[in-house]
Amino acid sequence: MIRVTKYFRWQPSALFDKEYYAREHMRLTREKLIPHGLLRLESDHLLSSKAPADGEIIAASHAYFPSVEHAQAAMRAAGPALREDAARCTNLQPEIRFSAVTAHF
């Protein structure tokens, strides 16, 4: 299984609308990626009583695919629309990582 993770790191004067990201952006992400083999989609955001430090990861999303080929095809096909929509909720540039996932139960 392949996991594509998108990280958002805090910067001075950053904007991040976590409600829009969790509700609308994840809905669009699911819609765009399901035709390309999406198995599971998760998002998370930092819980803290203090302001985030520069460079701290404040949010992430994790999309799971059956193979690297599925993941790459999905990113090529859906990437432009997802980048455009992400600009509605943040001015941060995400870092994207591909990982091989092994379950250990």
GROMACS elastic network, one bead per residue, 0.5 to 0.9 nm:
[ bonds ]
;  ai    aj funct       b0    kb
    1    64     6  0.67992   500
    1    65     6  0.58857   500
    1    67     6  0.58423   500
    1    68     6  0.80104   500
    1    99     6  0.85182   500
    1   100     6  0.60100   500
    1   101     6  0.53746   500
    1   102     6  0.71532   500
    2    63     6  0.81991   500
    2    64     6  0.55992   500
    2    65     6  0.51692   500
    2    66     6  0.61452   500
    2    67     6  0.56578   500
    2    68     6  0.59466   500
    2    70     6  0.87666   500
    2    71     6  0.71439   500
    2    98     6  0.68329   500
    2    99     6  0.56579   500
    2   101     6  0.57637   500
    3    62     6  0.62723   500
    3    63     6  0.55281   500
    3    65     6  0.64150   500
    3    66     6  0.89240   500
    3    68     6  0.86616   500
    3    71     6  0.80105   500
    3    97     6  0.80578   500
    3    98     6  0.57707   500
    3    99     6  0.51544   500
    3   100     6  0.63541   500
    3   101     6  0.64992   500
    4    61     6  0.80548   500
    4    62     6  0.56262   500
    4    63     6  0.51377   500
    4    64     6  0.63937   500
    4    65     6  0.80638   500
    4    71     6  0.71957   500
    4    96     6  0.68810   500
    4    97     6  0.56844   500
    4    99     6  0.64556   500
    5    60     6  0.67346   500
    5    61     6  0.55745   500
    5    63     6  0.65109   500
    5    64     6  0.88108   500
    5    95     6  0.79890   500
    5    96     6  0.56046   500
    5    97     6  0.51906   500
    5    98     6  0.64829   500
    5    99     6  0.79178   500
    6    59     6  0.83269   500
    6    60     6  0.53386   500
    6    61     6  0.52499   500
    6    62     6  0.66191   500
    6    63     6  0.86700   500
    6    94     6  0.59062   500
    6    95     6  0.55259   500
    6    97     6  0.65465   500
    7    57     6  0.64549   500
    7    58     6  0.78087   500
    7    59     6  0.60787   500
    7    61     6  0.68755   500
    7    93     6  0.87395   500
    7    94     6  0.53513   500
    7    95     6  0.50889   500
    7    96     6  0.64547   500
    7    97     6  0.82398   500
    8    55     6  0.87149   500
    8    56     6  0.82417   500
    8    57     6  0.55567   500
    8    58     6  0.58969   500
    8    59     6  0.53076   500
    8    60     6  0.61212   500
    8    92     6  0.65143   500
    8    93     6  0.68186   500
    8    95     6  0.65936   500
    9    54     6  0.74768   500
    9    56     6  0.51742   500
    9    58     6  0.57855   500
    9    59     6  0.74249   500
    9    92     6  0.72906   500
    9    93     6  0.81257   500
    9    94     6  0.73885   500
    9    95     6  0.82214   500
   10    13     6  0.87595   500
   10    14     6  0.64874   500
   10    15     6  0.88281   500
   10    52     6  0.65965   500
   10    53     6  0.67880   500
   10    54     6  0.53129   500
   10    55     6  0.50399   500
   10    56     6  0.54039   500
   10    57     6  0.62503   500
   10    58     6  0.61715   500
   10    59     6  0.89442   500
   10    92     6  0.75903   500
   11    14     6  0.53518   500
   11    15     6  0.88637   500
   11    52     6  0.87021   500
   11    53     6  0.79199   500
   11    54     6  0.51448   500
   11    55     6  0.61837   500
   11    56     6  0.82451   500
   11    92     6  0.76948   500
   12    53     6  0.89603   500
   12    54     6  0.68425   500
   14    90     6  0.73639   500
   14    91     6  0.62224   500
   14    92     6  0.63780   500
   15    89     6  0.73430   500
   15    90     6  0.50676   500
   15    91     6  0.56878   500
   15    92     6  0.71435   500
   16    19     6  0.89266   500
   16    20     6  0.88047   500
   16    21     6  0.81144   500
   16    58     6  0.88911   500
   16    59     6  0.89083   500
   16    89     6  0.55861   500
   16    91     6  0.71256   500
   16    92     6  0.76286   500
   17    20     6  0.55610   500
   17    21     6  0.62254   500
   17    22     6  0.87287   500
   17    88     6  0.84986   500
   17    90     6  0.64440   500
   18    22     6  0.59621   500
   18    23     6  0.83865   500
   18    45     6  0.73288   500
   18    59     6  0.80710   500
   18    89     6  0.74937   500
   18    90     6  0.88210   500
   19    22     6  0.52489   500
   19    23     6  0.59599   500
   19    24     6  0.80498   500
   19    89     6  0.87165   500
   20    23     6  0.52019   500
   20    24     6  0.52870   500
   20    25     6  0.63888   500
   20    26     6  0.85683   500
   20    88     6  0.82708   500
   20    89     6  0.62358   500
   21    24     6  0.58956   500
   21    26     6  0.63073   500
   21    27     6  0.89357   500
   21    43     6  0.86491   500
   21    86     6  0.74538   500
   21    88     6  0.87767   500
   21    89     6  0.62772   500
   21    90     6  0.85495   500
   22    25     6  0.62527   500
   22    26     6  0.55472   500
   22    27     6  0.79831   500
   22    43     6  0.67630   500
   22    44     6  0.80054   500
   22    45     6  0.89559   500
   23    26     6  0.58237   500
   23    27     6  0.62238   500
   23    28     6  0.88969   500
   24    27     6  0.50504   500
   24    28     6  0.62311   500
   24    29     6  0.85175   500
   24    85     6  0.89159   500
   25    28     6  0.51467   500
   25    29     6  0.60092   500
   25    30     6  0.85844   500
   25    82     6  0.76659   500
   25    85     6  0.66901   500
   25    86     6  0.67191   500
   25    88     6  0.88982   500
   25    89     6  0.83497   500
   26    30     6  0.60276   500
   26    31     6  0.84586   500
   26    41     6  0.80077   500
   26    42     6  0.82739   500
   26    43     6  0.76498   500
   26    61     6  0.84579   500
   27    30     6  0.52544   500
   27    31     6  0.62178   500
   27    32     6  0.87085   500
   28    32     6  0.60853   500
   28    33     6  0.85095   500
   28    81     6  0.88495   500
   28    82     6  0.75086   500
   28    85     6  0.83283   500
   29    32     6  0.52138   500
   29    33     6  0.59869   500
   29    34     6  0.84134   500
   29    41     6  0.84675   500
   29    78     6  0.80029   500
   29    81     6  0.89459   500
   29    82     6  0.66164   500
   30    33     6  0.52875   500
   30    34     6  0.58493   500
   30    38     6  0.75991   500
   30    40     6  0.86535   500
   30    41     6  0.70119   500
   30    63     6  0.88129   500
   31    34     6  0.58552   500
   31    35     6  0.77660   500
   32    35     6  0.67566   500
   32    36     6  0.78705   500
   32    74     6  0.80302   500
   32    77     6  0.82481   500
   32    78     6  0.58036   500
   32    81     6  0.84252   500
   32    82     6  0.82380   500
   33    36     6  0.52415   500
   33    37     6  0.67677   500
   33    38     6  0.54760   500
   33    63     6  0.85609   500
   33    71     6  0.88683   500
   33    74     6  0.59116   500
   33    75     6  0.81992   500
   33    77     6  0.85284   500
   33    78     6  0.67694   500
   34    37     6  0.54248   500
   34    39     6  0.75028   500
   34    74     6  0.86836   500
   35    38     6  0.72066   500
   35    74     6  0.82008   500
   36    65     6  0.83476   500
   36    70     6  0.60777   500
   36    71     6  0.75365   500
   36    73     6  0.69156   500
   36    74     6  0.52423   500
   36    75     6  0.89951   500
   36    77     6  0.84750   500
   37    64     6  0.84711   500
   37    65     6  0.58268   500
   37    66     6  0.68548   500
   37    67     6  0.86902   500
   37    70     6  0.60974   500
   37    71     6  0.77492   500
   37    74     6  0.77987   500
   38    41     6  0.74641   500
   38    63     6  0.67681   500
   38    64     6  0.58658   500
   38    65     6  0.50616   500
   38    66     6  0.77259   500
   38    70     6  0.81388   500
   38    71     6  0.80143   500
   38    74     6  0.82960   500
   39    63     6  0.75030   500
   39    64     6  0.53279   500
   39    65     6  0.54284   500
   39    66     6  0.71811   500
   40    62     6  0.80088   500
   40    63     6  0.58851   500
   40    64     6  0.51490   500
   40    65     6  0.74988   500
   41    61     6  0.73322   500
   41    62     6  0.57118   500
   41    64     6  0.64390   500
   42    60     6  0.83615   500
   42    61     6  0.55547   500
   42    62     6  0.50863   500
   42    63     6  0.65774   500
   42    64     6  0.87979   500
   43    59     6  0.74348   500
   43    60     6  0.56570   500
   43    62     6  0.61949   500
   43    63     6  0.87698   500
   44    58     6  0.84015   500
   44    59     6  0.55608   500
   44    60     6  0.54393   500
   44    61     6  0.63479   500
   44    62     6  0.86991   500
   45    57     6  0.83024   500
   45    58     6  0.54992   500
   45    60     6  0.64372   500
   45    61     6  0.88184   500
   46    52     6  0.84400   500
   46    57     6  0.73186   500
   46    59     6  0.60194   500
   46    60     6  0.89021   500
   47    50     6  0.89591   500
   47    58     6  0.83154   500
   48    51     6  0.73014   500
   48    52     6  0.76718   500
   50    53     6  0.88356   500
   52    55     6  0.82818   500
   52    56     6  0.62491   500
   52    57     6  0.82966   500
   52    58     6  0.72608   500
   53    56     6  0.54021   500
   53    57     6  0.88015   500
   54    57     6  0.88410   500
   55    58     6  0.87493   500
   57    60     6  0.75271   500
   60    94     6  0.87280   500
   63    71     6  0.84945   500
   64    67     6  0.88097   500
   64    71     6  0.78610   500
   64   101     6  0.88563   500
   65    68     6  0.72935   500
   65    69     6  0.88058   500
   65    70     6  0.62360   500
   65    71     6  0.57825   500
   66    69     6  0.84199   500
   66    70     6  0.66705   500
   66    71     6  0.78746   500
   67    70     6  0.52544   500
   67    71     6  0.64000   500
   67    72     6  0.87183   500
   67   100     6  0.88676   500
   68    72     6  0.60155   500
   68    73     6  0.84596   500
   68    98     6  0.81241   500
   68    99     6  0.89111   500
   68   100     6  0.84397   500
   69    72     6  0.52065   500
   69    73     6  0.60895   500
   69    74     6  0.84854   500
   70    73     6  0.52128   500
   70    74     6  0.60737   500
   70    75     6  0.86530   500
   71    74     6  0.51029   500
   71    75     6  0.62204   500
   71    76     6  0.86886   500
   71    98     6  0.83977   500
   72    75     6  0.51388   500
   72    76     6  0.62118   500
   72    77     6  0.86175   500
   73    76     6  0.51537   500
   73    77     6  0.61134   500
   73    78     6  0.84392   500
   74    77     6  0.51820   500
   74    78     6  0.57640   500
   74    79     6  0.74916   500
   75    78     6  0.53465   500
   75    80     6  0.84252   500
   76    79     6  0.55867   500
   76    80     6  0.77879   500
   77    80     6  0.74650   500
   77    81     6  0.85029   500
   78    81     6  0.56652   500
   78    82     6  0.61433   500
   78    83     6  0.86420   500
   79    82     6  0.51539   500
   79    83     6  0.59980   500
   79    84     6  0.85289   500
   80    83     6  0.52376   500
   80    84     6  0.62147   500
   80    85     6  0.87108   500
   81    84     6  0.51377   500
   81    85     6  0.62390   500
   81    86     6  0.86397   500
   82    85     6  0.51080   500
   82    86     6  0.60334   500
   82    87     6  0.87351   500
   83    86     6  0.50978   500
   83    87     6  0.65177   500
   84    87     6  0.54994   500
   84    88     6  0.74201   500
   85    88     6  0.54455   500
   85    89     6  0.75856   500
   86    89     6  0.55412   500
   86    90     6  0.62107   500
   86    91     6  0.82523   500
   86    92     6  0.89858   500
   87    90     6  0.52894   500
   87    91     6  0.60694   500
   87    92     6  0.82298   500
   88    91     6  0.81996   500
   90    93     6  0.81781   500
